[in-house]
Amino acid sequence: MLSGKYSKSLIYKRHSVRKYGDAPVTQEQTDHILHAAMAAPSAHNKQPWSFVVIDKRELLDKIAESHPYAKMMRSASFAIVPCVIREIAKTNPFYPQDLAASVENMLIAAAECGLGSCWCGVHPNEDIEKIFVDLLNIPENLFPFAVLAFGPATEEPVPSDRFDQSRIHYNAW
């Protein structure tokens, strides 16, 4: 595990959380997460994203029923579905990296707010994409990229050391 001043970084403390408590989540926390999403870098600063915030229990439960890996939505306080703007995606082959950077910013911002989070993939699985398009009335000019669950974690995740020196090569393989 990294030691020194960088070891306390949120990057090393953040883990996927799949069980959430009942403590309230504030609008300020939600807004901070969304601001962090849009602070992400994007190719040519195209910002190929739009976001759907889901805080209605019935919609969260439907996601848990419909998405095979999103059962944690049953206890989540809210979810965010980042969507890709098709027109930008047509001319920006790097939109997956752009959206991934945005998602990672949201996960780290949630940890900063004291919330747990979990990222579940949607794109490029067309069957799962259709679930979200239908459930959330996503317009045709967008498609869903992922779904993220947020809420107060019920337990403190234990950081794990995933560093592997054998996967690092300098200047050439």
Long-range contacts (C-beta under 8 A, 24 or more apart in sequence): 1-159, 1-161, 1-163, 2-161, 2-163, 10-108, 10-111, 10-112, 11-108, 12-159, 13-111, 13-157, 13-159, 14-107, 14-108, 14-110, 14-111, 14-117, 14-157, 15-157, 15-158, 15-159, 15-160, 16-117, 16-118, 16-119, 17-72, 17-116, 17-117, 17-118, 17-149, 17-151, 17-153, 17-154, 17-157, 18-71, 18-72, 18-118, 18-149, 19-72, 19-75, 19-153, 19-154, 19-155, 20-72, 20-75, 20-76, 20-77, 20-116, 20-149, 20-150, 20-151, 20-152, 20-153, 20-154, 21-75, 21-151, 21-152, 21-153, 21-154, 22-152, 23-152, 24-77, 25-77, 25-78, 25-115, 25-150, 25-151, 25-152, 29-110, 29-113, 29-115, 30-78, 30-150, 32-109, 32-112, 32-113, 33-80, 33-106, 33-109, 33-110, 33-113, 33-115, 33-150, 34-80, 34-106, 35-109, 36-105, 36-106, 36-108, 36-109, 37-80, 37-82, 37-102, 37-103, 37-105, 37-106, 37-109, 38-102, 39-105, 40-98, 40-101, 40-102, 40-104, 40-105, 41-98, 41-101, 42-92, 42-94, 42-98, 42-101, 42-102, 43-92, 43-94, 43-95, 43-97, 43-98, 44-92, 46-88, 46-91, 46-92, 46-95, 46-98, 47-88, 47-98, 48-84, 48-85, 48-88, 48-89, 48-92, 48-95, 48-98, 48-99, 49-82, 49-83, 49-84, 49-85, 49-98, 49-99, 49-102, 49-145, 50-82, 50-83, 50-85, 50-142, 51-80, 51-81, 51-82, 51-83, 52-80, 52-81, 52-83, 52-136, 52-138, 52-144, 53-78, 53-79, 53-80, 54-78, 54-79, 54-80, 54-81, 54-136, 55-79, 59-135, 59-136, 62-135, 63-131, 63-132, 63-135, 63-147, 66-131, 66-135, 67-120, 67-122, 67-128, 67-131, 67-147, 69-120, 69-121, 70-120, 70-147, 70-149, 72-118, 72-149, 73-147, 73-149, 75-151, 76-149, 76-150, 76-151, 77-115, 77-150, 77-151, 77-152, 78-150, 78-151, 79-147, 79-148, 79-149, 79-150, 80-106, 80-147, 80-148, 80-150, 81-122, 81-132, 81-136, 81-138, 81-144, 81-145, 81-146, 81-147, 81-148, 82-106, 82-144, 82-145, 82-146, 82-148, 83-138, 83-142, 83-143, 83-144, 83-145, 84-123, 84-142, 84-143, 84-144, 84-145, 85-141, 85-142, 86-140, 86-141, 86-142, 86-143, 87-141, 96-123, 96-145, 99-145, 99-146, 103-145, 103-146, 103-148, 106-148, 107-148, 110-150, 114-152, 115-150, 115-151, 115-152, 115-153, 116-150, 116-151, 116-152, 116-153, 116-154, 116-157, 117-148, 117-149, 117-150, 118-148, 118-149, 119-146, 119-148, 120-146, 120-147, 120-148, 120-149, 121-146, 122-146, 122-147
